[in-house]
Amino acid sequence: MNFLGVVVTIGSLIGAVAYFLKDKEEIPIDVYKDYEVFLNAMTDYKNEHSDYAKDIRKLLPFIENPDHLNLKRYGLSLDGKFLTVSHLDEAEAQQIINEIGGDSYINGVYTYLTLRRMNDLSKIKPIAHFSMKPDNKFSTTTYITYDTNNCVAEDGEIMERKWENKFATFKDPGMYTIRLKIRDKHNNWSDTFEREIKVVEEKGIKAIEAYDGSFFLLYKNGRCLSRGKNDFGQLGIGTLNSVNELKYNSMYDSVLQVSCGEGFNVFRFHDGSVGTAGSNRFGELATGDKNAQKTITSVWGLENIKQVSAGRKFAAALDYEGNVFVWGDNSDHQLMQDDIQDSMLPIKLDGVSGIKQIACGSNFGLALKYDGTVMAWGDNSHGQLAVGYKGSISEPVVTLFSNVKSVHAGDKYTLVVTDSGKVFGCGNNAYGQLGTKGKSEIFFPAEILRLKDVETLKVRESLTLAVLKTGKVNVWGNFGGPGTKPMYDPVELTGINYAKAYANNGKKIFVIDGNNDFYVISDLSGKYDKKKMYENFYEFMENESSKSK
């Protein structure tokens, strides 16, 4: 390299260092002057590349003195057609927009200034635009909403929107380009507005759910596997055939939660909607009739749902505003109605609001409020509603539980986990399901003294599973019904070091540990059925594909 080359190289390095050091300082901006600089640079860039630059750094080679620009406050829109200015005084921003015109606009702290020449803009040509919520970090379980309020059309009349790749949920990971064109009342189409997003897959197992012969394995990517008996079509796969091995069905795509009743199942999806399948003798599918369904059928009127819970022949849903809806059997006032036997449509419960979590027992309901108190209603034949007495209750009552973190309901008994990790219970104790010996019924909250640091419970029939904060698992109550010996004290399941997914169907305990070993536990012998579970959905699908070859 000659002497001149060395000088140029050193000068370039010094300039680059000076540029980045200067960018760290607060450089004053003059939007009127800077806008013209960026506009000319974009024009030169577009002439050379036949497209708009989508990264402001790509314009720097076309700007004579880029180190005089405050790039902390300037940027380009995702389609490259707007210069964005952050935290501009509103009055100044509006004045600039009035002078520039076109499709410039303000959105929050950002001012969007069009980078198309004024003489290229038609007064009647519409402008397409959309925003998304969330604005970033998309996964295969993200529910996306689209806002087109910033589209521009004469008199604000948009006659048609033409989308490409617009989905509420992207089921597979990858790069996606979402496009929008609009047509105005003069039949003029806008240019295409587009945005590219990256969708990632959340890997791993989210949860398992099991009851009355149904078994579901939910992955974090929104896919679901199932097996079990299907005589009412409760698996929702379109047939009445039982399924002996775990199988995938596209009907389950975007399933976030499953709750199992007797002969029917309730599904909650990522968009906040609810579906049901199976037996429908008491209207437990909430479809407006009493016809059984072998495919998942949407429940009309339920939206923005946070949680679902199924009892024996009724079910409930909690929305994000804290309201509770119930449907199905009402033989023990579990729907809080005095004049009906059942309901084929969801009923919003009066007097139950501001709810954090719900739980359906065999024929009763629980609702946890944000202040740690618990409301209850329905069957109280064994004092399971924790009000100090027995007898069916058709109106919501405040229980004697306090400082509660989560509520759990079984067959005529209730357990709660407190903020301090303790467990209290009320109701039937004939099989030791309240973790104590000597009393067949308990009307006032009684603590399970040998249990502490509990994270959550899984309660079904007369059997309870407790997961501690350490990941250890304890069980008590009764495996398999009246014929087996009750466990009056919590017993730790040996050999399981850390439970990350778990279920309880009232007769068996299912646990997936940190090594993805799947345990089926039906007694305390320590001889568990055990096999390896595929941690990721696509590993399962690859194995299924290889078996079919």
MITORNU-60546 format. One record per residue (C-alpha): residue number from 1; chain; z, y, x. Coordinates in nm, 3 decimals, decimal comma. Layout:
  num  cadena        z        y        x
  NUM       A        Z        Y        X
...
//
This chain:
  num  cadena        z        y        x
    1       A    0,000    0,000    0,000
    2       A   -0,090    0,342    0,144
    3       A    0,146    0,635    0,172
    4       A    0,016    0,801   -0,145
    5       A    0,073    0,480   -0,346
    6       A    0,431    0,459   -0,225
    7       A    0,495    0,819   -0,325
    8       A    0,347    0,763   -0,672
    9       A    0,552    0,446   -0,722
   10       A    0,877    0,611   -0,616
   11       A    0,800    0,907   -0,836
   12       A    0,738    0,685   -1,132
   13       A    1,069    0,506   -1,079
   14       A    1,256    0,834   -1,049
   15       A    1,087    0,958   -1,366
   16       A    1,180    0,645   -1,556
   17       A    1,543    0,669   -1,449
   18       A    1,554    1,036   -1,540
   19       A    1,395    0,960   -1,878
   20       A    1,650    0,694   -1,974
   21       A    1,942    0,902   -1,847
   22       A    1,823    1,194   -2,049
   23       A    1,780    0,981   -2,361
   24       A    2,150    0,900   -2,343
   25       A    2,229    1,268   -2,389
   26       A    2,200    1,453   -2,717
   27       A    1,857    1,617   -2,696
   28       A    1,798    1,896   -2,951
   29       A    1,513    1,830   -3,192
   30       A    1,253    2,058   -3,341
   31       A    1,104    1,853   -3,622
   32       A    0,814    2,095   -3,688
   33       A    0,704    2,080   -3,324
   34       A    0,791    1,712   -3,268
   35       A    0,613    1,597   -3,584
   36       A    0,283    1,737   -3,458
   37       A    0,335    1,557   -3,125
   38       A    0,398    1,222   -3,295
   39       A    0,113    1,277   -3,542
   40       A   -0,136    1,335   -3,261
   41       A    0,000    1,039   -3,066
   42       A   -0,034    0,812   -3,369
   43       A   -0,391    0,932   -3,425
   44       A   -0,482    0,856   -3,063
   45       A   -0,309    0,518   -3,084
   46       A   -0,485    0,429   -3,410
   47       A   -0,823    0,525   -3,266
   48       A   -0,763    0,291   -2,976
   49       A   -0,604   -0,001   -3,165
   50       A   -0,746    0,044   -3,519
   51       A   -0,399    0,009   -3,666
   52       A   -0,069    0,195   -3,688
   53       A    0,192    0,149   -3,415
   54       A    0,503   -0,024   -3,548
   55       A    0,730    0,059   -3,254
   56       A    0,781    0,419   -3,147
   57       A    0,780    0,317   -2,780
   58       A    0,413    0,227   -2,815
   59       A    0,336    0,595   -2,876
   60       A    0,498    0,713   -2,552
   61       A    0,185    0,661   -2,337
   62       A    0,002    0,902   -2,574
   63       A    0,266    1,175   -2,541
   64       A    0,253    1,417   -2,249
   65       A    0,629    1,476   -2,209
   66       A    0,814    1,199   -2,397
   67       A    1,142    1,270   -2,214
   68       A    1,177    1,591   -2,421
   69       A    1,202    1,388   -2,745
   70       A    1,527    1,258   -2,890
   71       A    1,432    0,897   -2,959
   72       A    1,778    0,830   -3,093
   73       A    1,688    1,026   -3,404
   74       A    1,322    0,940   -3,430
   75       A    1,165    0,609   -3,523
   76       A    0,875    0,449   -3,707
   77       A    0,881    0,272   -4,041
   78       A    0,815   -0,100   -4,039
   79       A    0,451   -0,047   -4,136
   80       A    0,406    0,233   -3,881
   81       A    0,288    0,485   -4,140
   82       A    0,597    0,706   -4,139
   83       A    0,790    0,897   -3,876
   84       A    1,158    0,858   -3,959
   85       A    1,413    1,128   -3,874
   86       A    1,782    1,043   -3,905
   87       A    2,058    1,274   -4,027
   88       A    1,835    1,572   -4,097
   89       A    1,982    1,854   -4,303
   90       A    1,871    1,793   -4,663
   91       A    1,738    2,143   -4,718
   92       A    1,543    2,132   -4,391
   93       A    1,412    1,786   -4,474
   94       A    1,290    1,896   -4,817
   95       A    1,120    2,203   -4,673
   96       A    0,933    1,992   -4,416
   97       A    0,830    1,743   -4,684
   98       A    0,697    2,025   -4,903
   99       A    0,482    2,148   -4,616
  100       A    0,359    1,806   -4,501
  101       A    0,319    1,666   -4,853
  102       A    0,146    1,334   -4,900
  103       A    0,386    1,047   -4,956
  104       A    0,673    1,181   -4,744
  105       A    1,016    1,120   -4,892
  106       A    1,392    1,102   -4,829
  107       A    1,590    0,777   -4,839
  108       A    1,960    0,808   -4,760
  109       A    2,016    0,954   -4,413
  110       A    1,649    0,908   -4,320
  111       A    1,356    1,140   -4,383
  112       A    1,017    0,964   -4,395
  113       A    0,727    1,187   -4,282
  114       A    0,376    1,053   -4,334
  115       A    0,169    1,005   -4,019
  116       A   -0,165    1,015   -4,198
  117       A   -0,369    1,331   -4,170
  118       A   -0,361    1,549   -4,480
  119       A   -0,739    1,542   -4,516
  120       A   -0,722    1,161   -4,525
  121       A   -0,495    1,170   -4,830
  122       A   -0,635    1,158   -5,182
  123       A   -0,438    1,339   -5,447
  124       A   -0,486    1,052   -5,688
  125       A   -0,460    0,759   -5,450
  126       A   -0,137    0,568   -5,516
  127       A    0,108    0,480   -5,241
  128       A    0,282    0,141   -5,231
  129       A    0,633    0,106   -5,095
  130       A    0,929   -0,127   -5,135
  131       A    1,274   -0,178   -4,993
  132       A    1,483   -0,496   -4,980
  133       A    1,849   -0,587   -5,021
  134       A    1,982   -0,709   -4,790
  135       A    1,777   -0,512   -4,542
  136       A    1,812   -0,757   -4,252
  137       A    1,959   -1,093   -4,145
  138       A    1,773   -1,326   -4,378
  139       A    1,853   -1,697   -4,403
  140       A    1,725   -1,978   -4,624
  141       A    2,014   -1,911   -4,863
  142       A    1,981   -1,531   -4,880
  143       A    1,907   -1,398   -5,228
  144       A    1,672   -1,099   -5,193
  145       A    1,607   -0,817   -5,441
  146       A    1,312   -0,577   -5,416
  147       A    1,305   -0,208   -5,508
  148       A    0,972   -0,029   -5,571
  149       A    1,115    0,303   -5,689
  150       A    0,962    0,487   -5,394
  151       A    0,607    0,393   -5,487
  152       A    0,388    0,696   -5,561
  153       A    0,136    0,708   -5,848
  154       A   -0,002    0,989   -6,062
  155       A    0,250    1,074   -6,335
  156       A    0,461    0,790   -6,199
  157       A    0,255    0,533   -6,389
  158       A    0,208    0,204   -6,204
  159       A   -0,018   -0,025   -6,403
  160       A   -0,005   -0,328   -6,174
  161       A    0,183   -0,455   -5,871
  162       A    0,018   -0,716   -5,652
  163       A    0,258   -0,901   -5,421
  164       A    0,215   -1,150   -5,142
  165       A    0,504   -1,367   -5,020
  166       A    0,755   -1,204   -5,252
  167       A    1,033   -1,461   -5,301
  168       A    1,394   -1,424   -5,406
  169       A    1,481   -1,701   -5,158
  170       A    1,275   -1,833   -4,868
  171       A    1,344   -2,206   -4,858
  172       A    1,207   -2,267   -4,508
  173       A    1,279   -2,079   -4,184
  174       A    1,003   -1,880   -4,014
  175       A    0,827   -1,543   -4,000
  176       A    0,701   -1,404   -4,330
  177       A    0,494   -1,094   -4,407
  178       A    0,564   -0,948   -4,750
  179       A    0,289   -0,726   -4,890
  180       A    0,255   -0,496   -5,190
  181       A   -0,036   -0,307   -5,345
  182       A   -0,016   -0,100   -5,661
  183       A   -0,278    0,015   -5,913
  184       A   -0,251    0,345   -6,100
  185       A   -0,382    0,445   -6,444
  186       A   -0,718    0,545   -6,295
  187       A   -0,765    0,192   -6,161
  188       A   -0,715    0,313   -5,804
  189       A   -0,550    0,064   -5,566
  190       A   -0,314    0,174   -5,291
  191       A   -0,327    0,062   -4,932
  192       A   -0,116   -0,244   -4,862
  193       A    0,245   -0,178   -4,769
  194       A    0,389   -0,465   -4,571
  195       A    0,706   -0,577   -4,402
  196       A    0,757   -0,871   -4,168
  197       A    1,090   -1,056   -4,180
  198       A    1,241   -1,344   -3,989
  199       A    1,414   -1,614   -4,195
  200       A    1,657   -1,839   -4,012
  201       A    1,811   -2,166   -4,123
  202       A    2,187   -2,198   -4,152
  203       A    2,251   -2,541   -4,008
  204       A    2,520   -2,788   -4,100
  205       A    2,691   -2,938   -4,403
  206       A    2,841   -2,695   -4,652
  207       A    3,028   -2,917   -4,897
  208       A    3,045   -3,247   -5,083
  209       A    3,127   -3,300   -5,450
  210       A    3,199   -3,626   -5,635
  211       A    3,323   -3,740   -5,975
  212       A    3,250   -3,999   -6,245
  213       A    2,987   -4,181   -6,039
  214       A    2,803   -3,869   -5,916
  215       A    2,796   -3,773   -5,547
  216       A    2,638   -3,458   -5,398
  217       A    2,599   -3,346   -5,038
  218       A    2,518   -2,976   -4,998
  219       A    2,367   -2,835   -4,680
  220       A    2,409   -2,474   -4,567
  221       A    2,033   -2,420   -4,586
  222       A    2,042   -2,453   -4,966
  223       A    1,914   -2,811   -4,990
  224       A    2,110   -3,086   -5,163
  225       A    2,118   -3,468   -5,166
  226       A    2,256   -3,690   -5,441
  227       A    2,330   -4,047   -5,538
  228       A    2,518   -4,229   -5,811
  229       A    2,496   -4,345   -6,168
  230       A    2,253   -4,156   -6,387
  231       A    2,270   -4,312   -6,733
  232       A    2,270   -3,970   -6,904
  233       A    2,038   -3,805   -6,650
  234       A    2,335   -3,623   -6,496
  235       A    2,179   -3,618   -6,148
  236       A    1,908   -3,394   -6,292
  237       A    1,621   -3,570   -6,113
  238       A    1,404   -3,637   -6,419
  239       A    1,490   -4,007   -6,472
  240       A    1,773   -4,221   -6,607
  241       A    1,765   -4,453   -6,307
  242       A    2,074   -4,480   -6,089
  243       A    2,037   -4,390   -5,721
  244       A    2,213   -4,611   -5,466
  245       A    2,137   -4,413   -5,149
  246       A    2,140   -4,040   -5,082
  247       A    1,808   -3,887   -5,185
  248       A    1,657   -3,540   -5,178
  249       A    1,498   -3,386   -5,486
  250       A    1,329   -3,046   -5,495
  251       A    1,517   -2,971   -5,819
  252       A    1,816   -2,902   -5,595
  253       A    1,656   -2,632   -5,381
  254       A    1,879   -2,324   -5,356
  255       A    2,184   -2,504   -5,500
  256       A    2,500   -2,329   -5,382
  257       A    2,763   -2,528   -5,572
  258       A    2,794   -2,837   -5,792
  259       A    3,083   -2,922   -6,025
  260       A    3,099   -3,265   -6,190
  261       A    3,226   -3,349   -6,539
  262       A    3,226   -3,677   -6,729
  263       A    2,861   -3,774   -6,759
  264       A    2,731   -3,423   -6,686
  265       A    2,702   -3,187   -6,390
  266       A    2,690   -2,809   -6,352
  267       A    2,479   -2,644   -6,079
  268       A    2,512   -2,289   -5,945
  269       A    2,212   -2,144   -5,764
  270       A    2,182   -1,875   -5,497
  271       A    2,043   -1,621   -5,743
  272       A    2,362   -1,642   -5,952
  273       A    2,207   -1,854   -6,228
  274       A    2,349   -2,180   -6,367
  275       A    2,187   -2,510   -6,462
  276       A    2,321   -2,827   -6,625
  277       A    2,213   -3,190   -6,669
  278       A    2,342   -3,508   -6,833
  279       A    2,545   -3,593   -7,142
  280       A    2,564   -3,326   -7,411
  281       A    2,761   -3,471   -7,703
  282       A    2,999   -3,174   -7,713
  283       A    2,754   -2,906   -7,601
  284       A    2,874   -2,935   -7,242
  285       A    2,527   -2,842   -7,112
  286       A    2,537   -2,500   -7,289
  287       A    2,170   -2,531   -7,387
  288       A    2,210   -2,439   -7,755
  289       A    2,181   -2,799   -7,879
  290       A    2,340   -3,140   -7,821
  291       A    2,047   -3,318   -7,661
  292       A    2,109   -3,488   -7,327
  293       A    1,897   -3,357   -7,040
  294       A    1,766   -3,557   -6,743
  295       A    1,636   -3,250   -6,560
  296       A    1,838   -2,944   -6,463
  297       A    1,816   -2,697   -6,753
  298       A    1,895   -2,327   -6,709
  299       A    2,188   -2,189   -6,907
  300       A    2,075   -1,881   -7,094
  301       A    2,301   -1,576   -7,068
  302       A    2,478   -1,672   -6,746
  303       A    2,386   -1,456   -6,447
  304       A    2,555   -1,312   -6,141
  305       A    2,781   -1,619   -6,138
  306       A    3,032   -1,659   -5,855
  307       A    3,179   -2,003   -5,939
  308       A    3,145   -2,291   -6,187
  309       A    3,401   -2,556   -6,280
  310       A    3,369   -2,866   -6,501
  311       A    3,648   -3,031   -6,697
  312       A    3,625   -3,360   -6,882
  313       A    3,382   -3,249   -7,157
  314       A    3,378   -2,872   -7,114
  315       A    3,295   -2,629   -6,836
  316       A    3,349   -2,270   -6,726
  317       A    3,175   -2,005   -6,517
  318       A    3,315   -1,701   -6,338
  319       A    3,091   -1,401   -6,271
  320       A    3,122   -1,148   -5,989
  321       A    3,273   -0,892   -6,228
  322       A    3,570   -1,121   -6,293
  323       A    3,472   -1,242   -6,642
  324       A    3,508   -1,606   -6,752
  325       A    3,268   -1,797   -6,980
  326       A    3,341   -2,140   -7,134
  327       A    3,148   -2,396   -7,339
  328       A    3,160   -2,758   -7,461
  329       A    3,457   -2,945   -7,613
  330       A    3,732   -2,743   -7,782
  331       A    3,957   -3,023   -7,910
  332       A    4,258   -2,884   -7,717
  333       A    4,168   -2,512   -7,741
  334       A    4,013   -2,518   -7,395
  335       A    3,759   -2,264   -7,529
  336       A    4,041   -2,048   -7,674
  337       A    3,895   -2,080   -8,023
  338       A    4,086   -2,181   -8,339
  339       A    3,797   -2,243   -8,578
  340       A    3,541   -2,458   -8,389
  341       A    3,534   -2,809   -8,247
  342       A    3,292   -2,725   -7,968
  343       A    3,036   -2,469   -7,852
  344       A    2,677   -2,530   -7,741
  345       A    2,654   -2,183   -7,581
  346       A    2,878   -1,995   -7,335
  347       A    3,164   -1,793   -7,486
  348       A    3,313   -1,501   -7,296
  349       A    3,691   -1,532   -7,297
  350       A    3,881   -1,239   -7,443
  351       A    4,187   -1,125   -7,256
  352       A    4,077   -1,290   -6,931
  353       A    3,939   -1,041   -6,678
  354       A    3,975   -0,940   -6,315
  355       A    3,960   -1,306   -6,215
  356       A    3,922   -1,428   -5,855
  357       A    3,894   -1,807   -5,908
  358       A    3,889   -2,062   -6,193
  359       A    3,971   -2,433   -6,231
  360       A    3,911   -2,668   -6,524
  361       A    4,147   -2,958   -6,577
  362       A    4,080   -3,247   -6,812
  363       A    4,124   -3,028   -7,123
  364       A    4,269   -2,700   -6,999
  365       A    4,173   -2,399   -6,791
  366       A    4,326   -2,189   -6,512
  367       A    4,228   -1,843   -6,392
  368       A    4,366   -1,683   -6,075
  369       A    4,391   -1,303   -6,074
  370       A    4,361   -1,089   -5,761
  371       A    4,731   -1,003   -5,776
  372       A    4,825   -1,370   -5,722
  373       A    4,926   -1,442   -6,083
  374       A    4,768   -1,723   -6,285
  375       A    4,652   -1,732   -6,648
  376       A    4,618   -2,060   -6,838
  377       A    4,508   -2,197   -7,177
  378       A    4,430   -2,523   -7,358
  379       A    4,606   -2,859   -7,344
  380       A    4,973   -2,831   -7,246
  381       A    5,094   -3,173   -7,360
  382       A    5,281   -3,236   -7,031
  383       A    5,372   -2,877   -6,945
  384       A    5,076   -2,844   -6,706
  385       A    5,026   -2,476   -6,794
  386       A    5,353   -2,386   -6,616
  387       A    5,501   -2,180   -6,899
  388       A    5,825   -2,378   -6,931
  389       A    5,740   -2,572   -7,248
  390       A    5,488   -2,814   -7,400
  391       A    5,223   -2,760   -7,668
  392       A    4,855   -2,662   -7,688
  393       A    4,787   -2,291   -7,625
  394       A    4,482   -2,118   -7,774
  395       A    4,538   -1,777   -7,611
  396       A    4,562   -1,688   -7,241
  397       A    4,918   -1,694   -7,112
  398       A    5,059   -1,583   -6,780
  399       A    5,208   -1,882   -6,598
  400       A    5,523   -1,894   -6,386
  401       A    5,322   -1,932   -6,064
  402       A    5,318   -1,633   -5,824
  403       A    5,169   -1,531   -5,489
  404       A    4,890   -1,783   -5,545
  405       A    4,588   -1,819   -5,315
  406       A    4,404   -2,094   -5,508
  407       A    4,441   -2,296   -5,831
  408       A    4,359   -2,665   -5,884
  409       A    4,360   -2,870   -6,204
  410       A    4,375   -3,247   -6,258
  411       A    4,436   -3,477   -6,553
  412       A    4,727   -3,304   -6,732
  413       A    4,876   -3,148   -6,419
  414       A    4,828   -2,832   -6,215
  415       A    4,874   -2,754   -5,846
  416       A    4,851   -2,419   -5,669
  417       A    4,840   -2,314   -5,303
  418       A    5,036   -1,999   -5,224
  419       A    4,953   -1,729   -4,971
  420       A    5,206   -1,886   -4,733
  421       A    5,036   -2,229   -4,748
  422       A    5,292   -2,396   -4,975
  423       A    5,202   -2,612   -5,277
  424       A    5,367   -2,593   -5,621
  425       A    5,291   -2,801   -5,929
  426       A    5,360   -2,855   -6,299
  427       A    5,277   -3,117   -6,562
  428       A    5,239   -3,493   -6,564
  429       A    5,402   -3,673   -6,271
  430       A    5,389   -4,035   -6,388
  431       A    5,189   -4,139   -6,080
  432       A    5,343   -3,904   -5,825
  433       A    5,062   -3,649   -5,858
  434       A    5,311   -3,362   -5,816
  435       A    5,429   -3,506   -5,485
  436       A    5,782   -3,585   -5,598
  437       A    5,973   -3,883   -5,740
  438       A    6,213   -3,915   -6,029
  439       A    6,056   -3,695   -6,296
  440       A    5,766   -3,799   -6,520
  441       A    5,705   -3,438   -6,631
  442       A    5,777   -3,102   -6,469
  443       A    5,769   -2,783   -6,680
  444       A    5,860   -2,527   -6,413
  445       A    5,676   -2,483   -6,079
  446       A    5,815   -2,732   -5,827
  447       A    5,737   -2,717   -5,456
  448       A    5,611   -3,020   -5,263
  449       A    5,872   -2,990   -4,991
  450       A    5,713   -3,211   -4,727
  451       A    5,393   -3,009   -4,722
  452       A    5,316   -2,680   -4,546
  453       A    5,029   -2,481   -4,396
  454       A    4,786   -2,604   -4,662
  455       A    4,437   -2,455   -4,665
  456       A    4,308   -2,602   -4,993
  457       A    4,327   -2,895   -5,235
  458       A    4,087   -3,129   -5,413
  459       A    4,239   -3,254   -5,740
  460       A    4,097   -3,519   -5,976
  461       A    4,259   -3,747   -6,233
  462       A    4,595   -3,851   -6,075
  463       A    4,493   -3,818   -5,709
  464       A    4,525   -3,515   -5,481
  465       A    4,372   -3,444   -5,140
  466       A    4,518   -3,164   -4,928
  467       A    4,345   -3,016   -4,625
  468       A    4,581   -2,843   -4,384
  469       A    4,490   -2,539   -4,177
  470       A    4,474   -2,772   -3,877
  471       A    4,203   -2,981   -4,048
  472       A    4,437   -3,276   -4,108
  473       A    4,419   -3,450   -4,447
  474       A    4,708   -3,559   -4,672
  475       A    4,690   -3,751   -5,000
  476       A    4,934   -3,835   -5,277
  477       A    4,928   -3,954   -5,635
  478       A    4,734   -4,261   -5,738
  479       A    4,416   -4,431   -5,613
  480       A    4,211   -4,605   -5,879
  481       A    4,423   -4,566   -6,191
  482       A    4,742   -4,711   -6,345
  483       A    4,706   -5,051   -6,174
  484       A    4,775   -4,922   -5,823
  485       A    5,098   -4,814   -5,661
  486       A    5,173   -4,439   -5,681
  487       A    5,228   -4,231   -5,368
  488       A    5,517   -3,995   -5,445
  489       A    5,509   -3,819   -5,108
  490       A    5,211   -3,674   -4,916
  491       A    5,070   -3,922   -4,664
  492       A    4,854   -3,816   -4,371
  493       A    4,526   -4,004   -4,338
  494       A    4,525   -4,146   -3,987
  495       A    4,214   -4,135   -3,769
  496       A    4,074   -3,815   -3,918
  497       A    4,125   -3,527   -3,677
  498       A    3,937   -3,247   -3,849
  499       A    3,793   -3,241   -4,201
  500       A    3,505   -2,997   -4,250
  501       A    3,379   -3,125   -4,588
  502       A    3,570   -3,330   -4,844
  503       A    3,575   -3,449   -5,205
  504       A    3,798   -3,645   -5,440
  505       A    3,662   -3,837   -5,739
  506       A    4,003   -3,950   -5,864
  507       A    3,967   -4,299   -5,720
  508       A    3,832   -4,241   -5,370
  509       A    3,855   -3,974   -5,103
  510       A    3,542   -3,865   -4,913
  511       A    3,570   -3,681   -4,581
  512       A    3,318   -3,561   -4,322
  513       A    3,489   -3,478   -3,992
  514       A    3,392   -3,256   -3,702
  515       A    3,187   -3,536   -3,545
  516       A    2,987   -3,578   -3,869
  517       A    3,149   -3,915   -3,935
  518       A    3,158   -3,986   -4,310
  519       A    3,470   -4,165   -4,439
  520       A    3,516   -4,333   -4,777
  521       A    3,887   -4,392   -4,839
  522       A    4,018   -4,598   -5,132
  523       A    4,365   -4,694   -5,002
  524       A    4,610   -4,631   -4,718
  525       A    4,529   -4,941   -4,515
  526       A    4,351   -4,733   -4,251
  527       A    4,042   -4,953   -4,284
  528       A    3,797   -4,690   -4,402
  529       A    3,428   -4,728   -4,472
  530       A    3,269   -4,511   -4,206
  531       A    2,917   -4,412   -4,111
  532       A    2,733   -4,128   -3,938
  533       A    2,613   -3,842   -4,155
  534       A    2,315   -3,624   -4,066
  535       A    2,448   -3,277   -3,992
  536       A    2,119   -3,102   -4,069
  537       A    1,890   -3,151   -4,366
  538       A    1,573   -3,189   -4,160
  539       A    1,730   -3,468   -3,954
  540       A    1,789   -3,654   -4,279
  541       A    1,429   -3,595   -4,392
  542       A    1,288   -3,712   -4,060
  543       A    1,491   -4,032   -4,086
  544       A    1,372   -4,089   -4,445
  545       A    1,013   -4,039   -4,332
  546       A    1,048   -4,289   -4,048
  547       A    1,198   -4,549   -4,286
  548       A    0,900   -4,521   -4,521
  549       A    0,646   -4,589   -4,243
//
